[in-house]
Amino acid sequence: MDNRFKDIIQQIKLSRTLALKAVNAELINLYWFVGEYISNKIKQSEWGDAVVTDLANYIQTYEPEIKGFSDKNIWRMKQFYETYKDFPKLSKLLREISWTNNLLIFSRCKTIEEMEFYIQRTKEEKYSKRELDRQISASYFERMMIGDAILSPAVREIKNDISNTFKDSYVFEFLNLTEGHNEGELQRELLRQMKNFILELGKDFLFIREEFKLIVGNSDFYIDLLFYHRGLQCLVAFELKADKFKPDHLGQLNFYLEALDRDVKKPNENPSIGVLLCKDKDSEVVEYALSRSLSPTMVAEYKTQLPDKKLLQQKLHEIFDGQADK
């Protein structure tokens, strides 16, 4: 790019982005107004339910240039308003994501907590409709609420909030792996499906390289997958194990982290973090193994099929009910 025009181009792009945001916010404002108006009229018995169909027909007949106001969409506007009218703190957030994503969230989510979770994530991660739909199907909310990631003491000392950075389990249903897959097949498929892998990890993860080479003494070592996390400002090493977690797996990962910090990490970056990704794990064994680890590491399991959403929701209710009884 000709450097003379760089500032102009940046300002044009910024203005276009701000304009699109303003248009989207105004559209959400309109749908909120329509939903509120109809809801109040019906509640006050001034109008019957049939008025929605009458309004849609009127618009189609006398104002055909106005699009998007079928009876089905108008009912959605009413539902949209009635869903969020008692939660003013969400009002601003709703206007920062698209109407399409708003529809997806309040039509598929069961509780206001789940809706707030996906609204916030959609805003932060800039999910497309397809990406958001996948996250809901993969029970992202339930997994984050239930998941109690077992972390080494060194990870817990990190000042940054990592509660939304790493998960206790990851879902790789997009890989279509057979049950008897090995680590090489897992690695190849993750690389081939890197876009979906990043979606599951979180968009702050930047992929650096597979089989990242470390030279220590006269020997060569290779990290399965190396990432950089923008928010934590550190390298993140993923080691893949296509079997159940074993305590001795951590020794290899700790060694890699030490080599990264000595030879690869830049002075302004934070200590590297390691994630051991296993097909299965015994939480008690993991807790014992990590309790004296001096390196910032965690152990997570991966699943190659979408979780049973109803079972996760049931478990989540049991947890919340148990907390309420205390």
N, C-alpha and C positions, 0 to 999 in steps of 0.2 A: 504493500500500500504506500502511495505517495504520502510522506510524513506531513506535507503541507495541509492535507485534508483530514488528518487523523482526528483532531479535536472536533471538527464539524460532524464527521461521521458518528463519533461517539455521542454527541449531543442529539443528533437525529434519532439514533437508536434508543437513547434514554427517553426522549420525548414520546416516541411511538409506544414504548413500554408503559409510560405513565398514562398515555391516552387510552390504551387498552384497559388498564386497571380502572380508570375512571368510568369508562363505558360499562365494564362489568359490574362495578359497584352501583351504578345508576340502574342497570337492569335488575339487579337483586333488590334494590330499593322499590322498583316498580312492582315486582312480583310480591314483595312483602306487603305493599300497600293494597294490591288487589286481593291478596289472601286475607288481610285484616278486615278490609271493607266487607267482603262477602261473609266472612265468619261472624262478624258483629251483626250484620243484617239478619242472618239466619238465626243466630242466638236470640235476638230480640223479637223473633217471630214476625219480622216485617216481610221477610222473603222466605219462600219454601225452597227445598233442595232443587226443585226443577228450574230455579232461576239460573243455575250454572249453565245448563243446556240452552236456555233462552238467551243468555248473554253471548255464548259461543256462536249461536246461530245469527244473532243480531250483528256481531262483528263481521262474520263471514259474508253476510248479505249487504250491509251498508258501509262497512269499512274493510273491503277485501285486501287492501294493501297492508293492513296490520296482521302480521303473522305470529304464530306461536300461542294463540289463545283458543285452542280447541277446548271442548268441555273437559277432556282428560287433563290437559295442562292446567286449566283453571282450578280443578279439584286439587291438583298438586300444590298450587300456590296457597290454597286454603290450608292444606295439610302442613305445608312448610311453615306458615305463620303460627299455626296452632302447636306445632312441635316445639318451637323455640321462644314463643312469646313470654314465657315465664323465666327465661334465662338470658337476661340482658347482657351479661358478660360475653356471650357468644355472638352478639349482634354484629360487632365489628369484624370478627373473624369470618363470618358467613359471607361478607362482602368482598373478601380477599381470595375466594376460590370461585371457580366457575359454577354456573347454574347446573351444568351437567353433573359435576362432582357433588354438588349439594344434593341433587336428586338421588344420586347413588347412595350417599351416606344416610339420609333420613329414611330412605325406603328399605335399606338392608340392615341397618343397625337397630338393636333392640333397646338400648338404654341411652340416656343422655350422656353418660360417662363415655360410652363407646363412640357416640357421635362426636363429642368434643375431641377425643383422641384422634380420630381420623381427619377431622377438620384441621387440627393443629399440624398433623403430619403432612397433609396435602399442601398446606401453606408452606411449610418448611422445605419439603422435598420436591415441591412442584410436580406432583403426580399427574400424569395423564389419566384419562378415564380408564384405560386398560390397566395401567399400573395400580390405580386405586382399587379397581375391581379384584385384581389378583391379590392384593394385600388383605382385603376383607375375606376373600375365599381362603386364604392361608392362615386365617385367625390371628393376624398380627397383634390385635388388641389383647385377645385372651392370652396369647403366649407371653406378651410383655407383662401382663398383670400377674400371671401365675408363675412365670419363670423367675426363679431365685438363683441367679448366676452365682456359682461358687468361684470366688476370686482369691488370688493369693494376697497376703497382707500388703505386698508392695503395690498392687493395683489399687487397693482401698485407700492408700495414702495419696493417690493422685488427686490434686486439688480440683481438677475439672470434673464436672458432673458426667459420669460415664454410664449412668443408669439407662440412658436411651441410646447408648453407643453399641453395646454388645448384648447378645441374647444368650439364654441358656440353651436354646435349640434353634436350628435353622432348617428351613424347608426347601428342598431342591427338587420339587415335583417336575420341574421343566427339563430335567436331565434325562428322564426315561431310562434309568439304569436298571439292569437286572439285579435280583437279590444277591447274586454271588459276585458282584463287581469287585475289582481290586482298586488299590490306590491310584495306579496309573490311569485306569479308565475314569475314575472320579476326577482326577486332575484334568485330563483331556476334555471331558465334557464341561467342566466349570470354565475352562478357557474358551471353549467354543460358544458357551452361553454366557459370556462375561457380562453382557448388559443386564440379563436377569439376575445374575449373581450379585452384581452391584445393587440392584433394586432390593434384594433380600438383606444385604449388609447395611445399606444406607448410603446416600449419595455423597457423603463427606469422604468416603473411601476412594482413593485414587490408585488404580492398579499400576504397579511399577514393572514387575517381571515375574515369570514363572522360572523355577529352577535357578533362583538368584544365587550366584556363585560367591562363596566366602573362602578366602585363602588364609589359613592359620598354620603357621610354621611351614612345613613342606607338604601339607595336605589340603585337598579341596573338599568343600562341603556345599550342599545345595539346599536352600530353603524352598519348599514347595511353591508357595505363593507369597509375594511381598507386596504390601500396600503402604500408602501413606495416608494418614487421617488428618484432614485439614483442621478440624476443630481441636483435636488433641495435640496437633503439631508433633506427630511422632510417627515412626515407622511401625507397621503392624505385620508381624510374620505369622502366616497360617501354615500349620503342619497338618497334613491329612492322614488319617488312619481309618482304613476300611474294616476295622474290627473294634472290639470293646476296649475301653480305656485301660491302660496298665500304668502303674506309677513310674516305671522306667522310661516311659515316653517323655516325661517332663525333663529328664536329664539332657536329652538331645535338644529340646526347645530352649532350655536355659542357656545351653552352650551357644546356640545361634544368637540369642539376644545379647549375650556378652560380646560376641564378635561384631554384631551390628553396632553396638554402642561404642566400641573401641575404634572400629575401622571405617564405618559408613556414616553414622549419625553426625550431623553438623552441629557446631557449638550452640546454635540458637534453638535447636530442637530438643524436645523432651525425651526421656529414656524410652526405648523401644518396648512394645507390648507384644506378647506372644499369645496366639490362640491355637489350642490343640483341638482339631475338629475330628470327632470320633463317631463311628456308626452307633455306638451304644456306650453307656457309662453307668457306673454305680455311684450315686451321689455321695455316699458315705466314704467310699474309697477315694473319690476325688477330693473331698474335704480334708481327709487325712493327708493326702499327697501334697496338697497345696498349702497346708497350714504352716510349713516351715520354709516354703520357697522364698528365696530372696529376690527373685525376678518377678516383674509384673506380668503374670500369666493367668490364663483362665482356660477351662475345659468346657467345650460345648459339644452337643451331639447334633447330628444332622439326620433328617428324614427325607426319603425319596418319594413320599406320597403326601398329599394334603392331609392335615390332621382332621379328625372328626370334630367339627365345630360344635355340635350339640354336647358332646362329652366334655369339651373344654369349657363351654358355658356352664354346664352343670357343676364342674369342679370349681369354677370361679364363684358361683353362687354359694357353694359350700364354704369356701374361704371367707367370703364376706359375711355369711350368716354366723360363722364361728367367731369372727371378730366382733360382731354385734352382741353376741351372748356374753362376751367377757366384761 
